[in-house]
């Protein structure tokens, strides 16, 4: 059955597969320390809270917030 949903699912599976293949060849796995939470060691847990990974343009966003605030400032 060829539907838009099956096509998107197949495309998504291909993207995930290629991403996993790229990650597995890029660097050897690091040695894990003692588990702190679920299956993460302290370094992985700290990295999960690093917002710069999720918003690499954070400085640009902060500057835009500041300039927008200056424009809306009421004396």
VOMARDO-47842 format. One line per field, with one value per residue: x, y, z of N, C-alpha, C, CB in turn; residue in three letters. Coordinates in steps of 0.2 Angstrom, whole numbers. Glycine has a CB too. Layout:
nu <- c(X / ...)
nv <- c(Y / ...)
nw <- c(Z / ...)
cau <- c(X / ...)
cav <- c(Y / ...)
caw <- c(Z / ...)
cu <- c(X / ...)
cv <- c(Y / ...)
cw <- c(Z / ...)
cbu <- c(X / ...)
cbv <- c(Y / ...)
cbw <- c(Z / ...)
aa <- c(ALA / ...)
END
This chain:
nu <- c(4 / 4 / 6 / 6 / 10 / 17 / 27 / 34 / 38 / 47 / 56 / 61 / 66 / 77 / 84 / 87 / 95 / 106 / 111 / 115 / 124 / 134 / 138 / 143 / 155 / 162 / 169 / 178 / 170 / 168 / 175 / 164 / 160 / 155 / 138 / 126 / 113 / 99 / 105 / 116 / 132 / 141 / 147 / 139 / 127 / 129 / 131 / 119 / 112 / 117 / 114 / 119 / 121 / 108 / 104 / 114 / 115 / 114 / 119 / 115 / 101 / 100 / 105 / 95 / 84 / 88 / 89 / 75 / 69 / 74 / 68 / 55 / 55 / 48 / 48)
nv <- c(-6 / 10 / 25 / 42 / 42 / 30 / 32 / 43 / 37 / 27 / 36 / 43 / 32 / 29 / 41 / 40 / 28 / 32 / 42 / 35 / 27 / 36 / 41 / 30 / 27 / 39 / 42 / 33 / 24 / 32 / 28 / 23 / 31 / 28 / 24 / 37 / 41 / 33 / 26 / 34 / 42 / 53 / 63 / 62 / 65 / 79 / 84 / 83 / 93 / 104 / 118 / 125 / 115 / 113 / 125 / 133 / 146 / 155 / 167 / 176 / 175 / 180 / 193 / 198 / 198 / 207 / 219 / 220 / 222 / 235 / 242 / 242 / 248 / 258 / 274)
nw <- c(0 / -5 / 2 / 8 / 21 / 22 / 14 / 19 / 31 / 27 / 21 / 33 / 40 / 32 / 34 / 47 / 48 / 40 / 48 / 59 / 54 / 50 / 63 / 69 / 62 / 64 / 76 / 89 / 102 / 117 / 134 / 146 / 162 / 179 / 180 / 182 / 181 / 174 / 159 / 158 / 161 / 171 / 163 / 151 / 156 / 160 / 147 / 141 / 147 / 141 / 133 / 122 / 112 / 107 / 103 / 94 / 89 / 100 / 105 / 95 / 96 / 109 / 108 / 99 / 107 / 116 / 108 / 104 / 116 / 119 / 109 / 114 / 126 / 139 / 144)
cau <- c(0 / 8 / 3 / 10 / 13 / 22 / 33 / 37 / 41 / 52 / 62 / 63 / 70 / 83 / 88 / 90 / 100 / 112 / 114 / 118 / 130 / 139 / 140 / 147 / 162 / 166 / 174 / 177 / 165 / 172 / 174 / 159 / 161 / 150 / 131 / 123 / 105 / 97 / 111 / 121 / 137 / 141 / 148 / 133 / 121 / 130 / 131 / 112 / 109 / 121 / 109 / 122 / 120 / 101 / 103 / 120 / 115 / 111 / 121 / 111 / 95 / 100 / 105 / 89 / 79 / 90 / 87 / 68 / 67 / 76 / 63 / 49 / 56 / 44 / 51)
cav <- c(0 / 16 / 31 / 47 / 40 / 25 / 35 / 47 / 32 / 24 / 41 / 44 / 26 / 30 / 46 / 37 / 23 / 35 / 45 / 30 / 24 / 41 / 41 / 24 / 28 / 45 / 42 / 27 / 25 / 34 / 24 / 26 / 31 / 25 / 27 / 41 / 42 / 29 / 23 / 40 / 43 / 60 / 67 / 62 / 69 / 86 / 86 / 83 / 100 / 110 / 121 / 127 / 110 / 113 / 132 / 135 / 153 / 158 / 174 / 180 / 176 / 185 / 200 / 200 / 199 / 214 / 225 / 220 / 225 / 242 / 245 / 242 / 251 / 263 / 278)
caw <- c(0 / -6 / 5 / 10 / 27 / 22 / 10 / 24 / 36 / 23 / 21 / 39 / 42 / 29 / 37 / 54 / 46 / 38 / 53 / 64 / 51 / 51 / 70 / 71 / 59 / 65 / 82 / 93 / 108 / 123 / 139 / 151 / 169 / 183 / 179 / 187 / 180 / 169 / 156 / 157 / 166 / 173 / 157 / 146 / 159 / 159 / 140 / 140 / 149 / 137 / 128 / 115 / 107 / 104 / 100 / 92 / 88 / 106 / 105 / 90 / 99 / 115 / 105 / 96 / 113 / 119 / 104 / 104 / 122 / 119 / 105 / 117 / 132 / 140 / 149)
cu <- c(4 / 4 / 8 / 14 / 18 / 28 / 37 / 41 / 47 / 58 / 65 / 68 / 77 / 87 / 91 / 96 / 106 / 115 / 118 / 124 / 136 / 142 / 145 / 154 / 166 / 171 / 173 / 173 / 170 / 170 / 169 / 161 / 155 / 143 / 128 / 115 / 104 / 103 / 116 / 126 / 137 / 142 / 142 / 127 / 123 / 130 / 123 / 109 / 113 / 117 / 112 / 122 / 113 / 100 / 110 / 121 / 112 / 113 / 117 / 104 / 95 / 101 / 99 / 84 / 81 / 88 / 79 / 66 / 69 / 71 / 57 / 49 / 52 / 48 / 47)
cv <- c(6 / 22 / 36 / 45 / 35 / 27 / 39 / 42 / 29 / 30 / 42 / 38 / 27 / 35 / 44 / 33 / 26 / 39 / 41 / 27 / 29 / 41 / 35 / 24 / 34 / 45 / 35 / 29 / 27 / 29 / 27 / 26 / 27 / 28 / 31 / 41 / 38 / 25 / 28 / 40 / 51 / 65 / 68 / 66 / 77 / 88 / 87 / 90 / 106 / 112 / 123 / 122 / 111 / 120 / 135 / 143 / 157 / 165 / 178 / 181 / 181 / 192 / 203 / 202 / 206 / 220 / 225 / 224 / 233 / 245 / 246 / 245 / 257 / 268 / 281)
cw <- c(0 / -3 / 7 / 16 / 27 / 18 / 15 / 30 / 33 / 23 / 27 / 42 / 38 / 32 / 44 / 53 / 44 / 43 / 58 / 60 / 51 / 58 / 71 / 68 / 61 / 71 / 86 / 99 / 114 / 129 / 144 / 158 / 173 / 181 / 184 / 187 / 173 / 166 / 155 / 163 / 167 / 167 / 152 / 149 / 159 / 152 / 138 / 142 / 145 / 132 / 121 / 110 / 103 / 101 / 99 / 91 / 94 / 107 / 101 / 93 / 105 / 113 / 102 / 102 / 116 / 115 / 104 / 111 / 122 / 115 / 109 / 124 / 133 / 145 / 154)
cbu <- c(-5 / 11 / -2 / 7 / 7 / 19 / 31 / 33 / 36 / 51 / 59 / 57 / 67 / 82 / 84 / 84 / 97 / 110 / 108 / 113 / 129 / 136 / 134 / 143 / 161 / 161 / 173 / 184 / 161 / 170 / 181 / 152 / 162 / 151 / 126 / 125 / 103 / 93 / 109 / 117 / 144 / 145 / 155 / 131 / 121 / 138 / 134 / 108 / 110 / 128 / 105 / 129 / 120 / 96 / 99 / 123 / 110 / 113 / 128 / 111 / 92 / 106 / 111 / 86 / 80 / 97 / 89 / 65 / 71 / 83 / 62 / 46 / 64 / 37 / 54)
cbv <- c(0 / 17 / 29 / 54 / 37 / 19 / 40 / 52 / 27 / 22 / 47 / 45 / 20 / 31 / 52 / 34 / 18 / 40 / 49 / 24 / 22 / 48 / 42 / 17 / 27 / 50 / 48 / 24 / 20 / 41 / 22 / 23 / 38 / 25 / 21 / 48 / 49 / 32 / 19 / 46 / 41 / 62 / 64 / 55 / 67 / 87 / 81 / 78 / 100 / 107 / 127 / 129 / 103 / 112 / 137 / 132 / 154 / 154 / 175 / 176 / 169 / 183 / 200 / 195 / 194 / 214 / 223 / 214 / 222 / 243 / 241 / 235 / 252 / 261 / 284)
cbw <- c(6 / -13 / 11 / 11 / 32 / 18 / 5 / 28 / 38 / 17 / 18 / 44 / 40 / 21 / 38 / 58 / 41 / 32 / 57 / 65 / 43 / 49 / 74 / 69 / 52 / 66 / 86 / 95 / 109 / 126 / 143 / 150 / 172 / 190 / 177 / 186 / 179 / 163 / 150 / 156 / 164 / 179 / 153 / 145 / 167 / 162 / 136 / 143 / 156 / 134 / 131 / 117 / 110 / 109 / 105 / 87 / 82 / 112 / 103 / 83 / 101 / 119 / 99 / 91 / 118 / 120 / 97 / 103 / 128 / 116 / 99 / 118 / 134 / 142 / 146)
aa <- c(UNK / UNK / UNK / UNK / UNK / UNK / UNK / UNK / UNK / UNK / UNK / UNK / UNK / UNK / UNK / UNK / UNK / UNK / UNK / UNK / UNK / UNK / UNK / UNK / UNK / UNK / UNK / UNK / UNK / UNK / UNK / UNK / UNK / UNK / UNK / UNK / UNK / UNK / UNK / UNK / UNK / UNK / UNK / UNK / UNK / UNK / UNK / UNK / UNK / UNK / UNK / UNK / UNK / UNK / UNK / UNK / UNK / UNK / UNK / UNK / UNK / UNK / UNK / UNK / UNK / UNK / UNK / UNK / UNK / UNK / UNK / UNK / UNK / UNK / UNK)
END
